[in-house]
Amino acid sequence: MFKLDLVNQLISWDCYLVTLDFCRFHVFQITHYKQYPPDVSKIYSYFECRRKKGSQFNEVVFFGLQYLMKKYLTGQVVTEEKIQEAKIFYQMHFKQAVFDEESWRKVLEKHDGRLPIRIKAVPEGRIIPRGNVLFTVENTDPNFYWLTNYIETMLLQMWYPITVATISREFKKILAKHLKATSGSLEGLDLKLHDFGYRGVSSQESAALGGAAHLVNFCSTDTVAGLLMAQRYYGCPMAGFSIPAAEHSTIISWGRSREKEAFEQILDQFSSGPVSVVSDSYDIFNACKHIWGDKLKERVMERSQDSCLVIRPDSGDPAETLIEILEECFGCSLNSVGYKVLPSYLRIIQGDGIDLSSVEEILEKLSDEGWSAENVFFGCGSALLQKLNRDTLSCAFKCSYVETNGKGMDVYKQPVTDPSKMSKRGRLSLRRNSDGFLETIERGAGKPEEDLLVTVFENGSLVKDYSLEEIRKNARLRDEEVNPTFLSDCI
């Protein structure tokens, strides 16, 4: 009986949250309609990743807005039931009547509960230097000027998919540089970084947003939530791939003395297709030299390139030592550019302690010892999806233009204590200048025909729908980023 009651409570709470979709905002925004100047008819705001001196990242990958718009902003988001629930909720919270019931009811009556808002944004997947406008928001009905910044909280959460997509792409730049230098090609690049982060994030939605953001750059993941988001919101039936893989429980359940049998069982069960086996439950070096490299050597050598055994060390930093043991047991060959490659049936995936610095360091060590980056894959969890925050890219949403009594005014903030937080002024556009660089034009001085911002949402409807395929093309690496002489700016 207790379990049933608990389930009912959880279901009711979840439903209650859903009915408050249009009120998923910072509480202090509930009272802002009382604070604007009289006779305001338009509020115009923008989102950017501020430029910051000495930052690790100079440019960002724009991704995730389409999901937020489709899930939270499109269609009828205001109903009488939601208005009443919000009224009661905020009465209890503030202990006074501050919720603007009348204005929300006007949204319902005049616009059928659809938000009179216009959003213009750069195309998803585009690589934009920091300090430039990424999207703008404005009300389309002068009676609902307060809506623009009312939805700030939801829109500012764009910081997360943008940051993950940016970090993922920085990984790709490092991997591409080393792969091209040590193999002569970029074959297999899209599978070189595997998303291990699902269980390390804060929520299912974080996993979906972050997992999908990684899929802008790679096709290798274990994060199902990201695949589902790409499928449902970006039109991609299957955005990423994985292979059968062991974990410690499937190895240690056999007991320490039967580790060989555990490995053998996996080879038997997955005789075709690649398979990954965690091999450090006890002693990674013993496992590689005496089990894989001796007792099961013939079984390993029987496997084809399409049925590759991928050995996974899950602790320490043994990639360099490990590859030498495998060379001793299985041999190697030289590729077209003179670097050593393990037999095609054998590879390594390093999944512990992986971040931008460690990947660079591991690949540098391997190349210094004459090994190609073809030999290794990487798995990344918290450094990809969790060890980041809004300040990583200094994401901000600010008002830059208002109209009062029919007159427009450029507005801005300029805190004397932190000049880096100075905001932009007026209506904004993004253009490519005569030197080929992107720049933001302020004060409404931009030419519409040059503006790279595209209307993506208007009056409750999605205007532009990007596919993941389009987004991946927008985010692809530039030639100078895969050149062996290219120096990564992320270390």
N, C-alpha and C positions, 0 to 999 in steps of 0.2 A: 504493500500500500504506500509506504514511504517513497519507494523508487518511482511509482507512478505519479505521485504528487510532485516529486522533484522534476520529473520530465515535463509535466504540464506547466510548472512554473517557468522552466527554461524556455519552453515553446512560447509561452505567453510573453516573456520578456523579449525574446527575439522578435516576435510580431510587433511588440510595442516600439521597438527600435525602428523597425521597417516603416511603421506608420508615421514616424517622425523624420522620414528622409529629408524633407525640405527644411528641417530645423537642426540638421547635423552641423552646427556651427559653434564657434566660441560664444559663450554666454554673453560676453560684453557687447557683442554685435546686436543682441536683441534690443538694446536701448539706443542704438545709434541714430535711429530715425528721429529721435527727439533732440539730437545734438547738431544737426546740420543747420546752416543759415536758412532763414525764411526764403521762400520763393526759389529754392534750388530745383532745377528741372533735369539736370544730367550730372552723373558722376562717372568719370572715365578713369580706369585704373589699368595697371600693367604688371606683368611678372617678368623678372629677370634673375639671372645668376650673376650677382655683382662681381666685378673685377676686383681681385685682391692681390696686392703686391706679394710676391714670394709664394703664391699658391702652388700646390702640386699639379693642378689642372688648369690649363689655359682655355680650353673649349669644352663644350658640353654636347651631349646627344639628347635631342628633344624627343621625349616619348612618354605616353601614358594619358594624355589629355582626352583622347577619344574614349578610353575606358570610362573615365570619370563622367564625361558628358552622357554617354549612353546609359550608364548605370544609375546616375543620380539626377540628371538635369532634363532629359528628354521626356516629352509627353506631358500628361497631366500629373504634376507633382503636388498640387494643392487640392484638397477636398475639404468639405465641411467637417467631416469626421476628424481629419488631421488638424484642422484649425482648433476644434474644441479640445482635442487631446493636448495640443501645444499650449493652449490657454491655461488649462488646469496645471500642466507640468510646470510652466514658468511662474504661475501664481504661487505654487508650493515652493519653488526654488528661491524666488526673490522676496516672497512674503508681501508682495504688493502687485498691483495690476500694471505691468509694464509691457506685456506682449501686445504687439500692434494688430489686434484682431481685425479691426476695421480695414486696414490696408490689405491684409492677406485675403480677406473676403472679396475685396475689389479685384484682386488678381484672379480669384475664382470666377467672379461674375463677368468681368470684362474680357479675360483672356482664357476662360475655360480651364483655369488652374495651370496654364502653361506660362513659363517664365519669360517676360518681355526683356530679354537680354541678348546682346550680340557679342560673340567672341571671335576675334581674329587671331590666327596663330601661324607660326612657321610650320611648314610641312613636317609631320612626324618622321623622325630618323635623321633630320638634317643636323649637320655639325655646325654649331654656332659659337663663335668666340665669346667668352664671358664679357659681361658688361653691356650686352645687347638685349633689346626687348625680345621676348619669346612669345608672349601673347598679350592681347588687350581685352578688356571687358568693359561694356557700357550698357546702360539701360536704353531701350528703344521706345519706352513710354514715359513721358516726363513726370507722370504721377508716381512712378516707382523708381526714382533715383536711388533710393536706399538699398535696392536689390544688388547693385554692383558689388559693394563691399560686404554685403550680407553673406555672399557665397565665398568670401575670401578663404575661410578656413579650409573648406573642401578643396578649392583650387590650389591652395598653397601646398597641399599634400603631394602635389606634382614633384616636389623636391625629391621624393623617394625613387620613383622609376627613372627620373632624369639622372640621378646620382648613380644608381646601379648600372644603367645603360652606359654611362660615361666611364665608370670604373671597368666594366666588362670590355669596353672598346680599348681601353688602355692596355689591358691584358693582351688583347688581340694584336696590338701594335708591337708589343714586346715579342710575342710568339712568332708573328710574321717576320720580324727582322731576323730572328735566329733561324727560323725554318728556311727562309730564302738563302741565308748565308751559308748554311751547312748542308743543304740538300739541293739547292738550285731551283726549287719550285715551292709553291704554296699548297701543294696537294695535302689534303687532310686538315688544313688549318681550322676549318669550321668545327672540328671535333676535338680540338686540342685542349679546351677548357670545359670541364664538366661541372655543372651546378650541383653541389652537394649540400646546399643551404637550407632545404625545406624544414628540417627539424630544428634549425637554429634561429628561425625568425620568430617574431612576436605574435603572428596571427596567420590565419588562412589567407586573408586579403593581402597581407604583406608578402606572403609566399607567391601569390598570384601576380601581384604587381612586379616584384623583384624578379621572379622567375621568368616572366614574359619579357622584362627589360633585358635580361641576359640573352634571350633568344633573338633579339635584334642583331646580335653579333655572332652568335654561335648556334649550333644545332645539337648540342650535347647537354643533356640534363636528366636529373632524377626528380625534379620538382613538378609533379603532376599539375598542381594548381596553376603554374605558369603556362603549361600546355593548354589547359582548359580555357584560360583567359585569352590566349592567342587564337584559339578556335572560335570562341563565342563573340569576341569583340573585335578581332582583326582578320577574320575570314581565312584562317589557315587551318586546314583539317588536321595536320600533324606537323608541329613546328620543330620538334626535337626528337632525339633518339637516345636509347640507352642499350645496355647489354646485360645479360644475367650476371649477377655479382654476389659473391659471398660476403657475409659479415662475420664478426667474431663468434656470435652465438652458433652459427652453423658449423664453425670449426671446433670450438672448445666443447661443444656438446658431445663430441666423440671421445673426449679425454686427451690429455697431453700425449700419451703413448700411442695414440691412433691418429696423429695428425696426418700421416701419409694416407691413411684410409679416407680421411675427410677430403683431402685433395683429390684422391682417386674417384670418389663418389661424384664430385663435381665434373670431372672429366667425362665420366660415364653418362651423367645426366645431360650434359651439354656438349655432345660429341661434334656437333656442327654449329657454326657461328662462333663469334668471339665470346669469351667469358673472362670475367675479372675475379681474381682470388686474393683476398686479404691474407697475407702470409707472415705477419709479425705477431701472431697471438702469443708466441713464445720466443722464438729466435729467428729473425728474418734471414740472417746470414746462413744459419744451419738449414733453414727451409730451402733457400735457393741453391746452396751448394750440394747438400746431401739428399734432399727429397726431390725437388724439381730437377736438379742437375745430375742426379745419379739414379735413385730408385725409380723415378718416374720419367727419366730422360727420354726413353724411347716413345713413351706415350705423348710427351710434349712434341717431339720431332715428327710424329705422325700427323700433327695438325697442320692444316693449310693456312695460307695467308688470310683467307676468309674465316678461319676458325682460330684465330690468334688467341694465345693465352696471355692475359694481361696481369702481371704480378703487381699487387698493391701493398707497398709498405705504408703503415698507418701511424707511424711514430718516428720521431727523430728526423734526420736529414740524410738518409742512406743512399740517395739516388746514384751518386758518383761511385761509391764503393760497391753497391749492388750491381751496377752494370759491368764492373770489372769481374765480379764473380760469375755472372752469366756469360760473359765473353770466354772465360776460362772453361766453362762447362759446354757451351754450345757454339763457340766461335763467332766470327763476324765477317763482314765483307766491307769493301769500300764503295761508296756511291760515286756518282759522276763528278762530284767536286772534291773527292778525296777524303771524306769523313766516314768514320766507322758506323756500320749499321748492324744491329743484331739480326739473326734470321727472321724472316717475315712472319713466322709463327709465334714470335715472342716479343712482348713489349712491356713497359713499366708505366704505371700511373701513380704519381705522387700526390697524396691527398691530405697531408698533415702540415699545418703551419704555412699554407700557401697564401701569399699576398703578392702585390706588385714587386716588392723588393726581393722576396725569396725566389720568385720565378726567374727574374733577371739573373740573380746570383747563381742559381742552379744551372741555368742554360749557359752562362759564361764559363762555369767550371767544366761542364761537359764539353763545350767546344774547345776549351784550352787543352783538354785531354784527347782531342781528336774525334769526339763523338758528335753525331748528327742529332739535331732536335727531333728527327723522325722517331727516335727510340722511346720518347717519353710523352705521356699525356699528364694533365694536371686536373685535380679536383679541388674545387674551392667552395667553402661554406660561408662562415661568418664574415670573412674579409670581403666577400662579394655582396652579401645580402644584409648584413647586420652591423658591421663595424663602420657606421657612417651616420650622419645626421644632417639636419637642414643647413648647418654651418659648413659642411664639407664643401659645398659649392656656393655658400652665401646666398641662398634663394630668398627672394623678397617679392612682396605684392604691395604696390603703392599707388595711391591716387595721384594723377598728374594733370587733370583737367576737370573743371566744373563749369556749369552754366547756371547763372542766376539772373532772374529778370530778363531773360533773353540774351544776356551777354556772356561770352566765354571768358574764362580766366585760366591761365597756366598756373598750376600750383606745384609745390615741392616741399621737401623737408631738407634741412641743412644743419644737422646737429653740430655745434661747435666742438663737442667732445669727441666726435668720431667722423671726420670728413669722408671716410669710405662709405658712410651710410647716406650720403647726399643722393636724393632721388632725381629722376628725370622730370622734365617739364613739358606740359602740353600734350597734344595728340602726337602719337609716335608712329613711325614707319621704319621698315628695315630695307635697306637697299645694298647693292653691290656697287662700290664706287669705281672710278676710272682705273684705279690700281688693282682692282679685282678683290678688294677686301670688303667684308660686310661691315656696315656701320648703321647705327640708329640715328634717325633724323628726328629732332625734337621740335616742339612749338608749332606743330602742324605744317612744317615747311617742306615735307616730303611730297614727291610727285606720285599720284595714285598708280600710274603705269609702271613705276619702278618698285613699288611696294611688294615685298616678298611675304608679307602677312596675308593669309587667306582666311576669308570668312568660313568658319567651321560650324558655328552654331548660331541660330537666330530664332527667337520667339518660340522656344520649346522644341525646335527641330534641329536635327543634325544635318548640316548642309554639305559637308565633305566627309567621305568615309574612306579611310586609308586601309589598304591591305598590308599584312605583314611583309609580303613580297616587295611592295613599294617602299616600305620603311627600311627594309634591309638594303635595298639599292641606294637609298639616300645616305645610309650609314657606312657604306663600304669604305674600305681603306683607300687613301690616296696613294699615288705612285711613290711619293717621297717617304711615305710611312712604311713601305715594305722594302725599300732599298737597304741593302746591308750596311751602308754607311750612315743611315739615318740614326740619329741619337735620340732616344726616347726622352721626352720632357717630363716623364712621370717618376723618375728616380732622383 
